[in-house]
Amino acid sequence: MKAAVYHQYGPPEVVKVFDVAKPVPQAKEVLVKVHTSTVNRTDTGFRSAEYFVSRFWSGLLKPKFPILGCEFAGIIEEIGADVKTFKKGDAVFGFNDKTWGGHGEYLCIDEHEGIAHMPEGMSFEIAAAMTEGAHYALNNIRASGIQKGQQALVYGSTGAIGSAAVQLLKSMDVMVSAVCGSTYLDLVKSLGADEVIDYQTQDFTQTQKRFDFVFDAVGKTSFGACKPLLSSKGIYISTELGKNGENILYALTTPLFGGKKVLFPIPTLKQADVIYLKELFEKGAYKPIIDRTYSLDQIVEAHSYVESGQKVGNVVIRVSE
Ligand SMILES: NC(=O)c1ccc[n+]([C@@H]2O[C@H](COP(=O)([O-])OP(=O)(O)OC[C@H]3O[C@@H](n4cnc5c(N)ncnc54)[C@H](OP(=O)(O)O)[C@@H]3O)[C@@H](O)[C@H]2O)c1
């Protein structure tokens, strides 16, 4: 089968398209013919190993799983002997950051991991982009403990995580202020944000509102800048470590004092989360934004674009034409 493969950490050019052996499903696994995948910041982070810590999962000296692509959508081609939930021919989508493989024409995944049936009306493009940004958003929103009617601020609401966060918070009836660039004000409003703040012309820290949750979805602001905006027990979460890893230090110390807190939850994904996102899609409450679509042969270009930090929502890869 054709796959985008990397055998060393480094720039986008370490990824090359090769013919490799087709995987064989174990008893509890399904074999998915991948139609679409994405290149996202999880893929580029593991590929570059810019943060050394990622190697504890991906392999200390070289990648353990040479085919990236944690998101996938496709059709089940074969099932293992013990598989009960899925059958040959089912259209499925999901997230696999344990063994990866979305950037290859076939992947295997345990039927109880992050895989679900595609609902009616969902395209392969949308299906591929359903889970990465959204499950990070979901983990952080749940960790914050925010409730219906409370106020949240999403900084960086055009990223995969930020654009999902706005929609997920609105699905919980939270009041959302969203910060984004001038070009995307209408787009972010269309996601349901109650207020949109243009970071290029306005200083969001001057708002008179106070927030129960400030979510820095692009890791470009700081607890210091956002602390005055938090309510007395407000929570700040960032998707990045912050300057000199300060968000980890704050997450260890601020909970000791009982006031405004920084949290740094470790994201996880269960099959129930994929099903939850699918149900939100069915209700019309969540739909990932697609920025660009590339073919598998354009994988290096896709990595470079995603790594630029400029994508709006998600970048899809057509794996099987
Ligand atoms: N902790 C984890 O496990 C984990 C996993 C995945 C990703 N991440 C991190 O999460 C962050 C977000 O990832 P993502 O995929 O959602 O992001 P992304 O799609 O790469 O986000 C880029 C978006 O953010 C906007 N942006 C850039 N600078 C901004 C600023 N100063 N203020 C407001 N908006 C700004 C960009 O628009 P404009 O610049 O055009 O305005 C662009 O639309 C990344 O830093 C990534 O490394 C963490």
The ligand as an ORCA input file, in Angstrom:
! r2SCAN-3c Opt
* xyz 0 1
  N      -1.013     20.057     24.202
  C      -1.208     19.249     23.170
  O      -1.286     18.038     23.281
  C      -1.392     19.874     21.819
  C      -1.848     19.097     20.754
  C      -2.083     19.708     19.548
  C      -1.793     21.058     19.422
  N      -1.280     21.734     20.466
  C      -0.952     23.144     20.360
  O      -2.178     23.831     20.338
  C      -2.023     25.017     19.609
  C      -3.202     25.149     18.678
  O      -3.252     24.118     17.734
  P      -4.331     24.224     16.581
  O      -4.114     23.112     15.641
  O      -5.658     24.470     17.155
  O      -3.835     25.605     15.985
  P      -3.655     26.092     14.569
  O      -4.789     25.579     13.778
  O      -2.265     25.892     14.134
  O      -3.933     27.630     14.913
  C      -3.542     28.598     14.143
  C      -4.606     29.700     14.182
  O      -4.332     30.549     15.287
  C      -4.386     31.887     14.863
  N      -3.416     32.694     15.598
  C      -2.084     32.695     15.461
  N      -1.530     33.593     16.295
  C      -2.535     34.158     16.977
  C      -2.606     35.126     17.999
  N      -1.516     35.717     18.484
  N      -3.814     35.452     18.482
  C      -4.928     34.875     18.021
  N      -4.935     33.946     17.041
  C      -3.749     33.588     16.534
  C      -4.029     31.831     13.385
  O      -4.707     32.843     12.703
  P      -4.004     34.239     12.327
  O      -2.567     34.189     12.767
  O      -4.154     34.346     10.848
  O      -4.826     35.221     13.091
  C      -4.554     30.467     12.932
  O      -5.842     30.535     12.379
  C      -0.672     24.928     18.907
  O       0.218     25.788     19.601
  C      -0.278     23.504     19.061
  O       1.107     23.315     19.135
  C      -1.110     21.186     21.657
*
